């Protein structure tokens, strides 16, 4: 006869633990990023405010890295949940490493977005706009890999950047998964509300972790001692 599961280890308990972790991580992510997000809503949609919007988004990098850390190290046992403690541990460990990659990524994306919003004034041929859009999308996908690697591993910033670029093609399915999340988020934002990415940040990051499992596994096996 099989041994009955003790309290906190059944399917319903694991589901409740996941929901509790997602809600807690979501709230803490919004709290950690709140200074920038609050200022972002004051910037408005004017393209001239893109550099200021990038500055407002700076706290989001460490907040998202901490969320990935907390979700990856989450407890499955309903009787032993400490998502808040795990989140803040992840923030302390990853705030500076995340900013080292998040800041140049935001700067680069700001240059691309500013160029596209003022494209007629540049005098460039139309195919340049397509090229810039492709480069911007590739940069976002690189950033997704870099964020996962920063949250879960301790590498130098330049090594993380190289690994993230390597995994773009090495694990096309993981990159495609990140791209699918990007498309869904963009579509939902356009159709529903601009606040949607912030309100669903924790489930989106959990999905990113799930699609990044091949990247995480190879990094653990081949690039860590």
N, C-alpha and C positions, 0 to 999 in steps of 0.2 A: 504493500500500500504506500502511496506517496505521502510524504509529510505535508500537512496543511501549512499554507503560508501564514506567517505571523503578521500581526498588525503592522501596516506600513509597507508591506512588500507585495501586495496584490496589484492587479491591473488598475483598479479604480484608484488605489492609493498613489501609484506611480503617475497616473494621469493628473490627479490633484496636485502632486508635487511639481509636475511640469508647469501646470497653470500658475501655481503660486510663484514659481521661479520666474516665469515669463513676466508676470505682473510686477514683481519686485524689481527685476532688472530693467523693465521698461520705465518704471517710475524713477529709478536711480539714474538711468541714462539721461532722461529729460532733466532731472535735477542738475546733473553734472554739466550738461550742455545749455542749461537755461539762460545764463547771461548772454551768450551769443545768439540763441534762438529768439529771445525777447527783443534784442536789438535788431535782429534780421527782419522781423515783422514791421519795424519802423523804417527800414530802408526803402521799401516799396519796389515796384517792378521796373523802375527807370534803369536802362542799361548803364548810365553813368555811375550808378551805385554798385556796379559789380565788384570793384576792389574792396569796398567797404563790406559787401556781403561776404566776400571771402574771409575777411578778418573775423566777421561774426561767426563763421563756421569753424574757426580754429578749435574751439573747445570740443567740437563734435568728434574729432579724431580720437583723442584719448578716451572720451566717453564710450565710443563704439568699440574700441579695443578692450576696454574693461568689461563691456557687455559680452563680447566674444569669449573672454577669459572665464567669466562667471558661468556662461552657458555651457562651455566645454567641460568645466569642472563641477557641474551641478550635481547635487545629491539626488538619487532616485528614491531614497527612503523618506517617506512622509514624516517619520519621527525624528529625522536628523537633517533639517533644512536650515542652511545659513547662507542664503543667496546674497544678502546685503553685505555680510562680512567678506564673502568671496569677491563680490563686485569691487569693493574698495581696495582689497588686496590687489586685484587686477589693475585698478587705476593707478595705484602707487608704483607698481612694477612697470607699467606700460605707458604712462603719460609722456615722459620725455622721449622714449624711442618712437612712439607714435607720431609725436610732433615733428621729429626729424624727417619723416617721410610725408606726413600729411601736409606740412606747410609748403614744400616745393610743389606737391601735387596740386594744391589749391591755387598756387601762383600760376602754374602752367595752364590749368583749366580756365583761370580768369583771363589769361592772354587769348586763349582760343575763343572763349565766349565773347570777349570784347571785339575781337576781329570779326566774328560772324555777325554780331549785332550791328556793326558798322561796315559790313562788307561792301555795299555799293560805293562807299567813299574810298575804298582801297584801290579801285581800278584793276583788281586782279580778275583773271578769267573765272568763269563759273565753276570749273572743275576744282579750283582751289578750295571752294566752300565745302565740296564733298570730301576732299582730302582732309581738311581740318576737322570735319565731323567724324571721320573714321579715326583720325589720330586721337581726338578727344574721347571717343568711345573706348579705344584701346587703352588709353590712360586710365579710365575709370576701372576697366577690368584688371589692369595691372594693380591699381590701388586696392581692389578687393582682395587679391592674393597677398599683397603686402600687408594689409591690415590683419589678415588671419595669421600670417607668419609672425608679425610683430606681437600679436596678442598671446601666442602659444609658445614661442621660442625666444631664446636670447641670442641674437646675432647682432653684429655691427650693422649700422644702417645701410652701408653700401652692399654688404652681403645679402641682406634682406631684399634690397632693390634688385640685385642680380638674380636671386632665386625666384622672385615674383615674375620677372621677365622670362626666365627659363620655363616656368610652369605655364605660361600663357599658351604655348604650343605643345609642351610636353604632355599636359593633361587637358586636352581640348574639351573633354566632357565637363570638367570642373569649370573651365572658362565659360563654356556654353551655359552652364547652370547659373553662374554669376550674371551672365548677359541676360538670361531669362528674367532673373529677379530685377535687373535694371529696367528692362522693358515693361514689366508688370508695374513697377513702382512709378515709372514715367506716365504710363497710361492711366493708372489710378489717380495720380496727381492732376493730370489734365482733365479727367472726367469728373472727379469728386472734389477734392480739396488739396491745397498746397501743404496742409498739415499732415496728410496721410503718411508720408515716410516717417515722420516723427512719432505718430501715434501707433504705427505698426513696426517700429524699429526692432523690437526684441524678436518677434516671429520672423522677420526678414533676415536678421542676423543668424538665427537658429537654422534657417533654410540655407544660408550661405555656408555655415559650418557643415551641414549635411552634404552639400554638393562638393565641398572641399576635402572630403575624407581621403581621396587618393593623394592629394597634395600633402596633407598632414602625415599620412602613413609613410610616404616616400621621404619626407623631411626627417621623420623620426628614425627611419631605417638607414638612410644614406648620409645625412648631414649633421647628425648629432652623435656624440660619443656614447 
